[in-house]
């Protein structure tokens, strides 16, 4: 698979993942509850980051259930083995996923993988009949609503730079069609766009992300230094409300027979 542009070895990555979890966990937990996840379920989380969702799932499935928590780098989830979770290093494009799962979920990992649709097919094959898939991915259409010209130019350049890294920041909108084509039933796709005031925890997440990526972004020439600096300033500026991407959650059920 393509190397992750923010590997776990970069500075502040644990803090960034914690901020991402605080921003997105509430919506994802709600959708999981709507699927009915409960005692005895066998679950797999792909691309688990800091493992916050797997920790929550463990509480839902109870001692009679099973939660496999995985990532291509288990640095931030190894601690969960002590809590009874099954920690595995899994590259979703090629490693065995296991089988017979009631639920396979993941957040913000497919957009980094050129074989996105193929990974969804592998997820389908690892589910039991009647099992559920639930994946959350970004769609950056909303950032182009930004009214500040420098910030909009920054977003346009960043999305173009990411596309050159084989990252699809519009993958969210494709999930419903792919799940339907792969034979899933009761496919549902919905999401949330969170505007964040400068200086807030969410804006701090984005600023931290872009500061970690500043070298390759600026070296590409796709984002001007002045636009980058102004965007970082606005992420810190109370009173300025920053647009960000929509996070879309797609769910589907494998046919029972």
LINRAGI-V898367 format. One record per residue. PSI is psi as a letter, one per 20 degrees, with the letter a starting at -180 (NA if undefined). D_FIRST is the distance of its C-alpha to the first C-alpha in Angstrom with 1 decimal. Layout:
# LINRAGI-V898367
psi=PSI d_first=D_FIRST
psi=PSI d_first=D_FIRST
This chain:
# LINRAGI-V898367
psi=r d_first=0.0
psi=p d_first=3.8
psi=p d_first=6.3
psi=p d_first=8.6
psi=i d_first=11.7
psi=m d_first=14.1
psi=r d_first=13.3
psi=i d_first=16.0
psi=i d_first=17.8
psi=q d_first=19.0
psi=q d_first=22.6
psi=j d_first=23.7
psi=h d_first=20.3
psi=g d_first=22.2
psi=g d_first=24.8
psi=g d_first=22.5
psi=h d_first=20.8
psi=h d_first=24.4
psi=g d_first=25.5
psi=g d_first=22.7
psi=g d_first=23.8
psi=h d_first=27.4
psi=g d_first=26.8
psi=i d_first=24.9
psi=g d_first=25.9
psi=g d_first=29.2
psi=g d_first=28.0
psi=h d_first=25.3
psi=g d_first=27.9
psi=g d_first=30.4
psi=h d_first=28.2
psi=g d_first=27.5
psi=h d_first=31.2
psi=h d_first=31.9
psi=i d_first=29.9
psi=j d_first=32.3
psi=p d_first=30.1
psi=a d_first=32.7
psi=p d_first=34.1
psi=i d_first=32.6
psi=q d_first=29.3
psi=o d_first=26.2
psi=q d_first=23.3
psi=p d_first=19.6
psi=p d_first=17.9
psi=q d_first=14.1
psi=l d_first=12.8
psi=i d_first=16.5
psi=d d_first=16.9
psi=j d_first=20.4
psi=j d_first=21.1
psi=h d_first=24.1
psi=g d_first=23.5
psi=h d_first=23.2
psi=g d_first=26.4
psi=g d_first=28.1
psi=h d_first=27.0
psi=h d_first=28.5
psi=h d_first=31.8
psi=h d_first=31.8
psi=i d_first=31.2
psi=a d_first=33.6
psi=h d_first=34.2
psi=i d_first=34.2
psi=a d_first=30.6
psi=p d_first=27.2
psi=o d_first=24.3
psi=p d_first=20.9
psi=p d_first=19.1
psi=q d_first=15.5
psi=r d_first=12.8
psi=i d_first=10.1
psi=o d_first=13.2
psi=j d_first=16.5
psi=g d_first=18.7
psi=j d_first=20.3
psi=i d_first=20.6
psi=h d_first=22.0
psi=h d_first=25.4
psi=i d_first=25.2
psi=h d_first=25.8
psi=i d_first=29.3
psi=j d_first=29.8
psi=j d_first=29.0
psi=q d_first=25.5
psi=o d_first=23.1
psi=p d_first=20.4
psi=q d_first=17.2
psi=o d_first=13.9
psi=p d_first=11.5
psi=o d_first=7.7
psi=i d_first=8.7
psi=i d_first=6.6
psi=h d_first=8.5
psi=q d_first=11.0
psi=p d_first=14.5
psi=i d_first=15.4
psi=a d_first=19.1
psi=r d_first=21.6
psi=k d_first=24.7
psi=q d_first=23.5
psi=h d_first=25.9
psi=p d_first=23.3
psi=p d_first=19.5
psi=r d_first=18.8
psi=q d_first=16.3
psi=p d_first=16.7
psi=l d_first=14.8
psi=h d_first=11.2
psi=h d_first=10.6
psi=i d_first=11.4
psi=i d_first=8.4
psi=o d_first=6.1
psi=h d_first=7.3
psi=l d_first=7.9
psi=g d_first=10.1
psi=h d_first=13.1
psi=h d_first=11.8
psi=h d_first=10.8
psi=h d_first=14.4
psi=h d_first=15.8
psi=h d_first=14.4
psi=g d_first=16.1
psi=g d_first=19.2
psi=h d_first=19.5
psi=i d_first=19.3
psi=q d_first=22.1
psi=q d_first=25.8
psi=p d_first=27.9
psi=i d_first=28.9
psi=r d_first=26.0
psi=q d_first=24.4
psi=q d_first=21.1
psi=o d_first=21.1
psi=q d_first=18.3
psi=p d_first=19.1
psi=q d_first=17.4
psi=q d_first=18.9
psi=o d_first=20.9
psi=j d_first=22.3
psi=h d_first=25.3
psi=h d_first=27.7
psi=h d_first=27.3
psi=j d_first=29.1
psi=i d_first=32.2
psi=p d_first=32.6
psi=h d_first=36.1
psi=p d_first=35.9
psi=h d_first=35.2
psi=g d_first=33.5
psi=g d_first=31.2
psi=g d_first=30.4
psi=h d_first=29.7
psi=g d_first=27.3
psi=g d_first=25.4
psi=g d_first=25.3
psi=h d_first=24.1
psi=g d_first=21.4
psi=h d_first=20.0
psi=g d_first=20.2
psi=g d_first=18.5
psi=g d_first=15.5
psi=h d_first=15.4
psi=i d_first=15.2
psi=j d_first=12.0
psi=k d_first=10.5
psi=p d_first=11.5
psi=n d_first=13.8
psi=j d_first=16.6
psi=k d_first=18.7
psi=h d_first=16.5
psi=g d_first=19.2
psi=i d_first=21.7
psi=i d_first=19.7
psi=g d_first=19.3
psi=g d_first=22.8
psi=g d_first=22.8
psi=g d_first=19.6
psi=h d_first=21.0
psi=g d_first=24.3
psi=h d_first=22.9
psi=j d_first=21.2
psi=j d_first=24.7
psi=q d_first=24.7
psi=r d_first=28.2
psi=l d_first=29.7
psi=p d_first=26.7
psi=p d_first=27.3
psi=o d_first=25.7
psi=r d_first=27.2
psi=a d_first=26.6
psi=p d_first=28.1
psi=p d_first=28.4
psi=o d_first=29.8
psi=q d_first=31.8
psi=p d_first=32.3
psi=q d_first=35.3
psi=p d_first=34.8
psi=i d_first=35.1
psi=r d_first=33.9
psi=h d_first=31.2
psi=g d_first=28.8
psi=h d_first=29.5
psi=h d_first=29.0
psi=g d_first=25.4
psi=g d_first=24.6
psi=g d_first=26.6
psi=g d_first=24.8
psi=g d_first=21.3
psi=h d_first=22.5
psi=h d_first=24.4
psi=h d_first=21.3
psi=j d_first=19.6
psi=h d_first=23.0
psi=f d_first=22.4
psi=h d_first=19.6
psi=g d_first=21.0
psi=h d_first=24.5
psi=h d_first=23.6
psi=h d_first=22.2
psi=j d_first=25.6
psi=i d_first=24.5
psi=p d_first=26.2
psi=q d_first=29.7
psi=g d_first=30.7
psi=g d_first=33.6
psi=h d_first=31.5
psi=g d_first=29.0
psi=g d_first=32.0
psi=h d_first=33.7
psi=g d_first=30.8
psi=h d_first=30.6
psi=g d_first=34.3
psi=h d_first=34.3
psi=i d_first=31.8
psi=i d_first=34.6
psi=o d_first=37.5
psi=q d_first=39.4
psi=i d_first=40.6
psi=p d_first=37.7
psi=o d_first=35.5
psi=p d_first=32.0
psi=q d_first=30.0
psi=a d_first=26.4
psi=q d_first=23.8
psi=q d_first=24.6
psi=o d_first=22.6
psi=p d_first=22.7
psi=p d_first=22.7
psi=p d_first=22.3
psi=q d_first=23.8
psi=r d_first=24.6
psi=p d_first=26.2
psi=p d_first=25.5
psi=q d_first=28.8
psi=i d_first=31.2
psi=NA d_first=31.9
